[in-house]
């Protein structure tokens, strides 16, 4: 901003040399440092995704994975009491899953949109996060670290589904704990209630998981789909069961209606199964009652994304159905990302940063469908707000950027004795509701405080981190020259271009993979039918630069298959036609 109060904007598009820069202006002085490069989101993407690992309950965070933020296990949740809202009594076991936010509760309705958003990133960018990205306990199992983290939450979701298909709402105590570590919080915890909303959340994410995991664990994926169907049936039979009115040590997460959850669940089930029972419900309603962004309580936009991020499959049938949403975002909302701060006009409320990030997902969906750069340019400007281009001159992500939060409302960060908060968490952001004004004092005109007690503006939550992971991942995948990898430099071991040459030798058909680097010694090769069944598996040793892979066509029908090839620094997925 110059001496006249006018904000100045610098355009560095023409700058081609990567590095860390600053701007110096006489009288005004030096700016903060900033990076120009091809992978500027890689480190913060890695950290925001790993934040979910730090939120894992029931397990220890070991030093070799968590560094100075290691901690003991807490909340085993194997001897929960059945709250009276469940209509049952006795003990219940539901270990695992992510802590929801700054406290130690676990919620289906908030976990639903969070794990859905992370799975959506995998569906859009399946090769972005490899098996050597996060350094978590599952690293090295030959599956994406993103899928490993997702599965940790999905496994907990399964424990929350009752035998009748309905889904319990949440787990927590009857009073919020002090700022103590998980292992110190030994108060009795409860499994609480069932609701239509929580059951439809489970139906949606389990249906999506059936698609995501079918090429990795077919039996697991089939179980997810069956659970989704049972949840849908329960919600059909119980269409108006409200959230349990039980607070004390947990948030209410009260939701006034469930038509949005039902449309989302039906769409996910239809995309996964193709069954008419779900299509008959969702297709006539597709594209209706949309909004610039989703929240845990208004998930209506989530039904758009399985379609809009797969234009190559759905363009013909859905183009007319998404036009209203495209026009609404472009003509009504895009102007909000052209002002000084690129922030939503209504963003001064609880979780405003999460609303900003979920709006960016809507912009990216519109870009994915249209290739109109208006949307992607708006998204790129809007993410700048989160990282410091805002009225507080503050990055809202712990451990990154200029003037990041130091004292988030996060019990682990506040009680672990480590000066730095756990990195990679986006805080809620400016909120003129000041619901915490009995705990903190806001100066006039200020709606954000970097204080531990400011739960209304400075708390962390998984449903805000998930859209940040998606946005960073999408932009990194779009702009970066290589995929996000671990801090160990794998660039030289990843081929710039792997080409496939079809080959036929009598009854054997297959491909030659060309350009395999010399650092790769072994390959794991699998062939999947399009319904997700593994029909062939091979392990190749001492592979060469150009390696032939053959399949016996006497054992395989002539059709399209999915070829999966994994090795040191290689993760390849291609469709393969066998004749």
C-alpha positions as CSV (number, residue, x, y, z in Angstrom):
1,X,0.0,0.0,0.0
2,X,1.5,3.4,-1.0
3,X,1.4,6.6,1.0
4,X,-1.9,7.5,-0.5
5,X,-3.5,4.4,0.9
6,X,-3.8,2.7,-2.5
7,X,-2.9,-1.0,-2.7
8,X,-0.3,-1.9,-5.2
9,X,-0.3,-5.3,-7.0
10,X,2.9,-6.7,-8.6
11,X,2.7,-9.1,-11.6
12,X,5.7,-11.4,-11.8
13,X,4.4,-13.6,-14.7
14,X,7.3,-12.7,-16.9
15,X,9.9,-13.8,-14.2
16,X,11.3,-17.2,-15.2
17,X,14.0,-17.8,-12.6
18,X,12.9,-19.7,-9.6
19,X,13.9,-18.6,-6.1
20,X,12.9,-16.6,-3.0
21,X,12.3,-12.9,-3.6
22,X,11.3,-9.7,-1.9
23,X,10.2,-6.3,-3.1
24,X,11.9,-3.2,-1.9
25,X,10.3,0.2,-2.5
26,X,11.9,3.5,-1.4
27,X,10.2,5.0,1.6
28,X,7.9,2.0,2.0
29,X,10.8,-0.4,2.6
30,X,11.1,-4.2,2.1
31,X,8.3,-6.6,1.7
32,X,8.1,-10.0,3.3
33,X,9.9,-12.8,1.3
34,X,8.0,-14.9,-1.2
35,X,8.8,-17.8,-3.5
36,X,8.5,-18.1,-7.2
37,X,8.7,-21.6,-8.6
38,X,7.0,-24.7,-10.0
39,X,6.2,-26.5,-6.8
40,X,5.4,-23.7,-4.4
41,X,2.5,-25.6,-2.8
42,X,4.3,-28.9,-2.3
43,X,5.6,-28.5,1.2
44,X,2.4,-26.9,2.6
45,X,0.3,-29.6,0.8
46,X,2.4,-32.3,2.5
47,X,1.9,-30.6,5.9
48,X,-1.8,-29.9,5.6
49,X,-2.4,-33.6,4.7
50,X,-0.1,-34.8,7.5
51,X,-2.1,-32.7,10.0
52,X,-4.8,-35.5,9.7
53,X,-2.2,-38.0,11.0
54,X,-1.6,-35.8,14.0
55,X,-5.3,-35.8,14.7
56,X,-5.5,-39.6,14.8
57,X,-7.1,-40.9,18.0
58,X,-6.4,-44.2,19.9
59,X,-2.8,-44.6,18.7
60,X,0.5,-43.1,19.7
61,X,2.2,-40.6,17.4
62,X,5.7,-42.1,17.4
63,X,8.7,-39.8,17.2
64,X,10.0,-41.4,13.9
65,X,6.7,-40.2,12.3
66,X,5.7,-37.2,14.3
67,X,9.1,-35.6,15.2
68,X,8.9,-33.2,18.1
69,X,5.1,-33.5,18.0
70,X,5.1,-37.2,19.1
71,X,2.8,-38.1,21.9
72,X,1.3,-41.1,23.7
73,X,-1.9,-42.8,22.7
74,X,-5.1,-41.5,24.2
75,X,-8.8,-42.3,24.0
76,X,-8.8,-46.0,23.1
77,X,-12.6,-45.8,22.9
78,X,-13.0,-49.5,23.4
79,X,-15.2,-49.1,26.5
80,X,-17.6,-46.4,25.5
81,X,-20.9,-46.2,27.3
82,X,-24.1,-46.2,25.2
83,X,-25.7,-42.8,25.8
84,X,-29.5,-42.9,26.5
85,X,-30.0,-41.1,23.1
86,X,-29.0,-44.4,21.4
87,X,-31.9,-46.2,23.0
88,X,-29.4,-48.8,24.1
89,X,-27.3,-49.6,27.2
90,X,-24.0,-51.2,27.9
91,X,-20.5,-50.8,26.4
92,X,-19.5,-50.1,22.9
93,X,-16.2,-50.1,21.0
94,X,-15.3,-47.5,18.4
95,X,-11.5,-46.9,18.3
96,X,-9.7,-44.8,15.7
97,X,-10.7,-42.0,13.5
98,X,-9.7,-38.3,13.6
99,X,-10.3,-35.9,16.4
100,X,-12.7,-33.4,14.9
101,X,-11.2,-30.1,15.9
102,X,-9.5,-28.5,18.8
103,X,-11.0,-30.9,21.3
104,X,-11.2,-34.7,21.4
105,X,-14.7,-35.4,20.0
106,X,-15.3,-37.5,16.9
107,X,-18.3,-36.8,14.7
108,X,-19.7,-38.5,11.6
109,X,-21.3,-35.4,10.1
110,X,-18.0,-33.4,10.2
111,X,-15.9,-36.4,9.3
112,X,-18.2,-37.1,6.3
113,X,-17.5,-34.0,4.2
114,X,-13.8,-34.1,5.3
115,X,-13.1,-37.7,4.1
116,X,-15.3,-37.1,1.1
117,X,-13.1,-34.1,0.0
118,X,-9.9,-36.1,0.5
119,X,-11.2,-39.0,-1.6
120,X,-12.3,-36.5,-4.2
121,X,-8.7,-35.3,-4.5
122,X,-7.6,-38.9,-5.1
123,X,-10.3,-39.4,-7.8
124,X,-9.1,-36.2,-9.5
125,X,-5.3,-36.6,-9.0
126,X,-4.7,-40.3,-8.3
127,X,-0.9,-40.1,-8.9
128,X,-0.3,-36.9,-6.9
129,X,0.4,-38.4,-3.4
130,X,2.6,-41.5,-3.6
131,X,3.6,-44.0,-0.9
132,X,6.6,-42.0,0.2
133,X,5.1,-38.6,0.7
134,X,4.0,-38.2,4.4
135,X,6.1,-40.5,6.5
136,X,3.3,-42.2,8.4
137,X,3.1,-45.7,9.8
138,X,1.7,-47.1,6.6
139,X,4.4,-45.6,4.4
140,X,6.0,-48.4,2.4
141,X,2.9,-50.5,2.0
142,X,2.8,-49.7,-1.8
143,X,-0.4,-47.7,-1.5
144,X,-0.8,-43.9,-1.7
145,X,-0.3,-42.2,1.7
146,X,-3.4,-40.3,0.9
147,X,-5.4,-43.5,0.7
148,X,-3.8,-44.8,3.9
149,X,-4.9,-41.7,5.8
150,X,-8.4,-41.8,4.3
151,X,-8.7,-45.5,5.3
152,X,-7.9,-44.7,8.9
153,X,-11.1,-42.5,9.1
154,X,-13.2,-44.9,7.0
155,X,-12.3,-47.8,9.4
156,X,-13.7,-45.7,12.2
157,X,-16.8,-44.9,10.2
158,X,-17.6,-48.6,9.9
159,X,-17.5,-49.0,13.7
160,X,-20.2,-46.3,14.0
161,X,-22.8,-48.1,11.8
162,X,-25.3,-50.1,13.9
163,X,-26.5,-53.5,12.9
164,X,-29.7,-52.0,11.5
165,X,-27.8,-49.8,9.0
166,X,-28.3,-46.6,11.0
167,X,-25.2,-44.6,12.1
168,X,-24.4,-43.2,15.5
169,X,-23.8,-39.5,15.5
170,X,-20.7,-38.8,17.6
171,X,-18.3,-39.8,20.4
172,X,-17.3,-37.6,23.3
173,X,-17.5,-36.9,27.1
174,X,-20.2,-35.0,29.0
175,X,-17.9,-32.0,29.6
176,X,-15.1,-30.5,27.5
177,X,-11.6,-31.4,28.9
178,X,-9.1,-28.8,29.9
179,X,-6.1,-28.2,27.6
180,X,-4.5,-31.6,28.4
181,X,-2.9,-34.2,26.2
182,X,-5.1,-37.1,25.0
183,X,-3.6,-39.7,27.4
184,X,-4.4,-37.4,30.3
185,X,-8.1,-37.1,29.3
186,X,-9.5,-40.2,31.0
187,X,-13.1,-39.0,31.5
188,X,-15.8,-41.4,30.5
189,X,-16.7,-41.1,26.9
190,X,-20.0,-42.0,25.2
191,X,-21.4,-43.1,21.8
192,X,-24.3,-40.7,21.2
193,X,-27.5,-40.9,19.2
194,X,-28.4,-41.8,15.6
195,X,-29.7,-39.4,13.0
196,X,-30.8,-39.3,9.4
197,X,-28.0,-36.9,8.6
198,X,-25.2,-39.0,10.1
199,X,-26.5,-42.1,8.4
200,X,-26.7,-40.4,5.0
201,X,-23.2,-39.1,5.5
202,X,-22.0,-42.6,6.0
203,X,-23.9,-43.7,2.9
204,X,-22.3,-41.1,0.8
205,X,-18.7,-41.7,1.8
206,X,-19.0,-45.5,1.8
207,X,-20.4,-45.4,-1.7
208,X,-17.5,-43.2,-2.8
209,X,-15.0,-45.4,-1.0
210,X,-16.4,-48.3,-3.0
211,X,-15.0,-46.6,-6.2
212,X,-11.8,-45.4,-4.7
213,X,-10.6,-48.6,-3.1
214,X,-11.8,-51.2,-5.6
215,X,-8.5,-51.3,-7.4
216,X,-6.6,-51.7,-4.1
217,X,-8.7,-53.9,-1.9
218,X,-11.8,-55.3,-3.7
219,X,-13.3,-57.0,-0.6
220,X,-12.9,-53.8,1.4
221,X,-14.6,-51.8,-1.4
222,X,-17.5,-54.2,-1.7
223,X,-18.0,-54.0,2.1
224,X,-18.1,-50.2,1.8
225,X,-20.8,-50.4,-0.9
226,X,-22.9,-52.8,1.0
227,X,-22.7,-50.5,4.1
228,X,-23.7,-47.6,1.9
229,X,-26.8,-49.5,0.7
230,X,-27.8,-50.5,4.2
231,X,-27.4,-46.9,5.4
232,X,-29.6,-45.6,2.5
233,X,-32.3,-48.1,3.4
234,X,-32.2,-47.0,7.0
235,X,-32.5,-43.3,6.0
236,X,-35.4,-44.1,3.7
237,X,-37.2,-45.8,6.6
238,X,-36.2,-43.1,9.0
239,X,-36.3,-39.9,7.0
240,X,-36.5,-37.3,9.8
241,X,-34.5,-38.4,12.8
242,X,-32.8,-35.2,14.1
243,X,-29.4,-34.8,15.6
244,X,-29.2,-35.9,19.2
245,X,-29.7,-32.9,21.6
246,X,-26.7,-33.8,23.7
247,X,-24.1,-31.2,24.3
248,X,-21.9,-30.6,27.3
249,X,-18.6,-32.0,26.1
250,X,-19.4,-32.2,22.4
251,X,-20.7,-29.8,19.7
252,X,-24.4,-30.2,18.7
253,X,-23.8,-30.0,15.0
254,X,-27.5,-29.4,14.6
255,X,-28.9,-29.5,11.0
256,X,-32.3,-28.3,10.1
257,X,-32.8,-30.5,7.1
258,X,-31.4,-33.5,5.3
259,X,-32.5,-33.2,1.7
260,X,-28.9,-32.1,0.8
261,X,-27.4,-35.2,2.4
262,X,-29.9,-37.4,0.7
263,X,-29.1,-35.9,-2.8
264,X,-25.4,-36.3,-2.1
265,X,-25.7,-39.9,-0.9
266,X,-27.9,-40.8,-3.8
267,X,-25.5,-39.3,-6.3
268,X,-22.5,-41.1,-4.8
269,X,-24.4,-44.4,-4.8
270,X,-25.6,-43.9,-8.4
271,X,-22.1,-43.0,-9.7
272,X,-20.7,-46.1,-7.9
273,X,-23.4,-48.7,-8.7
274,X,-25.4,-47.3,-11.6
275,X,-28.5,-48.7,-9.8
276,X,-31.8,-47.1,-10.9
277,X,-33.1,-46.8,-7.3
278,X,-30.5,-44.1,-6.7
279,X,-30.6,-42.5,-10.2
280,X,-34.3,-42.1,-10.1
281,X,-33.9,-39.9,-7.0
282,X,-30.7,-37.9,-7.8
283,X,-30.9,-37.3,-11.6
284,X,-34.1,-35.2,-11.6
285,X,-32.7,-33.1,-8.7
286,X,-29.1,-32.8,-10.1
287,X,-27.9,-29.2,-10.1
288,X,-30.7,-27.8,-7.9
289,X,-30.4,-25.8,-4.6
290,X,-26.6,-25.2,-5.1
291,X,-24.6,-22.6,-3.2
292,X,-21.2,-21.1,-3.6
293,X,-19.7,-23.5,-1.0
294,X,-20.5,-26.5,1.1
295,X,-20.3,-26.8,4.9
296,X,-20.8,-29.8,7.2
297,X,-24.4,-28.8,7.5
298,X,-25.1,-27.9,3.9
299,X,-23.5,-30.4,1.7
300,X,-25.6,-29.8,-1.4
301,X,-22.6,-28.9,-3.7
302,X,-21.0,-32.2,-2.9
303,X,-23.4,-34.0,-5.3
304,X,-22.0,-31.9,-8.2
305,X,-18.4,-32.9,-7.8
306,X,-18.4,-36.6,-8.7
307,X,-19.9,-35.4,-12.1
308,X,-18.1,-32.1,-12.6
309,X,-14.6,-33.4,-12.0
310,X,-15.2,-36.3,-14.5
311,X,-16.3,-34.3,-17.5
312,X,-14.9,-36.8,-19.9
313,X,-17.4,-39.4,-18.7
314,X,-20.5,-37.2,-18.1
315,X,-20.3,-34.2,-20.3
316,X,-23.0,-35.3,-22.9
317,X,-25.6,-36.1,-20.3
318,X,-25.0,-33.4,-17.8
319,X,-23.8,-30.3,-19.6
320,X,-27.2,-28.6,-19.5
321,X,-27.7,-29.5,-15.9
322,X,-24.6,-27.7,-14.7
323,X,-25.0,-24.5,-16.7
324,X,-27.0,-22.7,-14.0
325,X,-24.3,-23.4,-11.4
326,X,-21.6,-22.3,-13.8
327,X,-23.4,-19.0,-14.5
328,X,-24.1,-18.4,-10.9
329,X,-20.5,-18.8,-9.8
330,X,-19.1,-16.8,-12.8
331,X,-21.6,-13.9,-13.0
332,X,-22.7,-13.5,-9.4
333,X,-19.8,-14.6,-7.3
334,X,-16.6,-14.1,-9.3
335,X,-16.5,-10.4,-8.6
336,X,-15.7,-11.2,-4.9
337,X,-12.3,-12.4,-6.0
338,X,-11.2,-9.3,-7.8
339,X,-11.0,-6.9,-4.9
340,X,-8.0,-6.2,-2.7
341,X,-8.3,-9.2,-0.5
342,X,-10.1,-11.8,-2.7
343,X,-12.4,-12.9,0.1
344,X,-16.1,-13.7,0.2
345,X,-18.3,-10.7,1.1
346,X,-20.0,-12.7,3.9
347,X,-16.8,-14.4,5.2
348,X,-16.7,-12.8,8.6
349,X,-18.4,-15.7,10.4
350,X,-17.5,-19.0,12.1
351,X,-15.2,-21.0,9.9
352,X,-14.8,-18.2,7.3
353,X,-11.6,-19.7,6.0
354,X,-13.3,-23.0,5.4
355,X,-16.0,-21.3,3.5
356,X,-13.4,-19.5,1.4
357,X,-11.7,-22.8,0.6
358,X,-14.9,-24.7,-0.2
359,X,-15.8,-21.9,-2.6
360,X,-12.5,-22.4,-4.3
361,X,-13.4,-26.0,-4.8
362,X,-16.6,-24.8,-6.6
363,X,-14.4,-22.6,-8.8
364,X,-12.1,-25.5,-9.6
365,X,-15.1,-27.7,-10.5
366,X,-16.3,-25.0,-12.9
367,X,-12.8,-24.8,-14.4
368,X,-12.6,-28.5,-14.7
369,X,-15.9,-28.6,-16.6
370,X,-15.3,-25.6,-18.9
371,X,-11.5,-25.0,-19.1
372,X,-12.5,-21.3,-18.7
373,X,-9.4,-19.7,-17.1
374,X,-11.6,-17.1,-15.4
375,X,-12.4,-19.8,-12.8
376,X,-8.8,-21.0,-12.2
377,X,-7.5,-17.4,-12.0
378,X,-10.1,-16.6,-9.4
379,X,-9.1,-19.8,-7.5
380,X,-5.5,-18.8,-7.6
381,X,-6.2,-15.3,-6.3
382,X,-8.6,-16.6,-3.6
383,X,-6.0,-19.0,-2.1
384,X,-3.7,-16.0,-1.6
385,X,-6.1,-14.8,1.0
386,X,-5.4,-17.8,3.2
387,X,-1.6,-17.3,2.9
388,X,-1.5,-13.7,3.8
389,X,-3.2,-11.4,1.3
390,X,-5.8,-10.3,3.8
391,X,-6.5,-7.4,6.1
392,X,-4.6,-9.0,8.9
393,X,-1.4,-9.5,6.8
394,X,-1.3,-13.0,8.2
395,X,-1.0,-16.5,6.9
396,X,-3.8,-18.6,8.5
397,X,-1.9,-21.9,8.3
398,X,0.3,-23.0,11.3
399,X,4.0,-23.3,10.5
400,X,3.9,-21.6,7.1
401,X,4.1,-18.2,5.5
402,X,4.3,-14.8,7.1
403,X,3.0,-14.3,10.7
404,X,1.3,-17.7,11.0
405,X,-0.9,-18.6,14.0
406,X,1.1,-19.4,17.1
407,X,-1.6,-20.1,19.6
408,X,-4.4,-22.0,17.9
409,X,-7.4,-23.4,19.8
410,X,-6.0,-26.9,19.6
411,X,-5.5,-28.9,22.8
412,X,-2.6,-31.0,21.5
413,X,-0.7,-27.9,20.4
414,X,-1.5,-26.1,23.7
415,X,-0.6,-29.0,26.0
416,X,2.4,-30.8,24.4
417,X,5.1,-28.5,25.8
418,X,6.4,-27.7,22.3
419,X,6.7,-24.0,21.4
420,X,5.6,-24.4,17.9
421,X,2.0,-25.5,17.2
422,X,1.5,-28.7,15.1
423,X,2.1,-27.5,11.6
424,X,-0.3,-27.7,8.7
425,X,-3.6,-26.6,10.3
426,X,-5.7,-23.8,8.9
427,X,-7.5,-21.9,11.6
428,X,-11.2,-20.8,11.4
429,X,-10.5,-17.2,10.5
430,X,-12.2,-13.8,11.0
431,X,-15.6,-14.1,12.7
432,X,-17.7,-11.1,13.7
433,X,-20.0,-13.3,15.8
434,X,-17.4,-13.2,18.6
435,X,-19.0,-16.3,20.3
436,X,-16.0,-16.5,22.5
437,X,-16.1,-12.9,23.8
438,X,-16.5,-14.1,27.3
439,X,-13.1,-15.7,27.0
440,X,-11.2,-13.1,24.9
441,X,-11.5,-9.3,24.2
442,X,-11.7,-8.2,20.6
443,X,-10.4,-4.7,19.8
444,X,-12.8,-2.5,17.9
445,X,-13.1,-3.6,14.2
446,X,-11.0,-6.8,14.8
447,X,-12.6,-10.2,14.3
448,X,-9.6,-12.5,14.5
449,X,-7.3,-13.1,17.5
450,X,-4.3,-15.4,17.6
451,X,-5.1,-16.6,21.1
452,X,-5.6,-20.1,22.4
453,X,-9.0,-19.2,24.0
454,X,-10.4,-17.8,20.8
455,X,-12.3,-20.9,19.7
456,X,-14.5,-18.7,17.5
457,X,-11.7,-17.5,15.3
458,X,-8.6,-19.6,16.0
459,X,-9.7,-23.2,16.3
460,X,-8.6,-25.9,13.9
461,X,-11.0,-28.4,12.3
462,X,-10.7,-31.3,9.9
463,X,-13.5,-29.9,7.7
464,X,-11.4,-26.8,7.1
465,X,-8.2,-28.7,6.5
466,X,-9.7,-31.0,3.9
467,X,-10.7,-28.4,1.4
468,X,-7.3,-26.8,1.9
469,X,-5.6,-30.1,1.0
470,X,-7.9,-30.4,-2.1
471,X,-7.2,-26.9,-3.4
472,X,-3.5,-27.1,-2.9
473,X,-3.4,-30.6,-4.4
474,X,-5.4,-29.6,-7.5
475,X,-3.3,-26.4,-8.1
476,X,-0.1,-28.3,-7.5
477,X,-1.1,-31.0,-9.9
478,X,-2.2,-28.4,-12.5
479,X,0.9,-26.3,-12.3
480,X,3.8,-28.4,-11.0
481,X,6.3,-30.1,-13.2
482,X,6.4,-33.2,-11.1
483,X,4.2,-34.9,-8.5
484,X,4.5,-34.1,-4.8
485,X,7.1,-36.4,-3.4
486,X,8.8,-36.9,-0.1
487,X,11.6,-34.6,1.0
488,X,14.0,-37.2,-0.3
489,X,14.7,-36.0,-3.8
490,X,13.2,-38.6,-6.1
491,X,13.1,-36.4,-9.2
492,X,16.0,-38.2,-10.9
493,X,14.5,-41.6,-10.3
494,X,11.1,-40.7,-11.8
495,X,11.0,-40.9,-15.6
496,X,9.9,-37.8,-17.4
497,X,7.9,-39.8,-19.9
498,X,6.9,-43.5,-19.7
499,X,5.5,-44.7,-23.0
500,X,3.6,-47.9,-23.6
501,X,3.9,-50.0,-26.8
502,X,1.2,-52.7,-27.4
503,X,2.7,-56.1,-28.2
504,X,1.3,-59.5,-29.2
505,X,3.1,-62.8,-29.1
506,X,0.7,-65.6,-30.1
507,X,-1.7,-66.1,-27.3
508,X,0.1,-63.6,-25.2
509,X,-0.9,-59.9,-25.3
510,X,0.5,-57.0,-23.4
511,X,2.7,-53.9,-23.5
512,X,6.3,-52.9,-23.5
513,X,7.0,-50.1,-20.9
514,X,9.6,-47.9,-22.4
515,X,11.9,-45.5,-20.5
516,X,12.2,-47.3,-17.1
517,X,15.1,-45.6,-15.2
518,X,18.1,-47.7,-14.1
519,X,17.2,-47.2,-10.4
520,X,14.2,-49.4,-10.8
521,X,14.9,-53.1,-10.2
522,X,11.5,-54.6,-9.5
523,X,8.0,-54.0,-10.7
524,X,4.7,-55.2,-9.3
525,X,2.2,-55.6,-12.1
526,X,-1.6,-56.1,-11.6
527,X,-4.4,-56.3,-14.1
528,X,-7.9,-55.4,-13.0
529,X,-11.3,-55.9,-14.7
530,X,-13.4,-52.8,-14.8
531,X,-15.5,-54.1,-12.0
532,X,-12.4,-54.0,-9.8
533,X,-11.4,-57.7,-9.6
534,X,-7.7,-58.4,-9.9
535,X,-7.4,-61.0,-12.7
536,X,-3.6,-61.2,-12.9
537,X,-0.6,-60.4,-10.7
538,X,3.1,-60.5,-11.6
539,X,6.3,-59.6,-9.9
540,X,9.2,-58.8,-12.2
541,X,12.8,-58.7,-11.0
542,X,15.9,-57.2,-12.8
543,X,13.8,-55.1,-15.1
544,X,15.3,-53.3,-18.0
545,X,14.8,-49.9,-19.6
546,X,12.2,-51.4,-21.9
547,X,10.3,-54.2,-20.1
548,X,7.7,-56.4,-21.7
549,X,4.6,-57.5,-19.8
550,X,2.5,-60.2,-21.2
551,X,-0.8,-61.8,-20.3
552,X,-2.2,-65.2,-21.3
553,X,-5.4,-64.4,-23.3
554,X,-6.7,-68.0,-22.9
555,X,-7.4,-67.0,-19.3
556,X,-8.8,-63.5,-19.9
557,X,-11.8,-62.3,-21.9
558,X,-11.2,-59.8,-24.7
559,X,-12.1,-56.4,-23.1
560,X,-10.7,-53.3,-21.5
561,X,-8.7,-53.7,-18.3
562,X,-6.9,-51.4,-15.9
563,X,-3.1,-52.0,-15.8
564,X,-1.4,-51.1,-12.6
565,X,2.4,-51.0,-12.4
566,X,4.4,-50.0,-9.3
567,X,8.1,-49.9,-8.6
568,X,10.8,-47.7,-7.0
569,X,9.5,-44.2,-7.9
570,X,7.0,-45.4,-10.4
571,X,3.2,-45.6,-10.1
572,X,1.5,-46.1,-13.4
573,X,-2.2,-46.7,-14.1
574,X,-3.4,-47.2,-17.7
575,X,-6.3,-48.8,-19.5
576,X,-5.3,-51.8,-21.6
577,X,-7.3,-53.5,-24.3
578,X,-6.8,-57.3,-24.7
579,X,-8.2,-59.0,-27.8
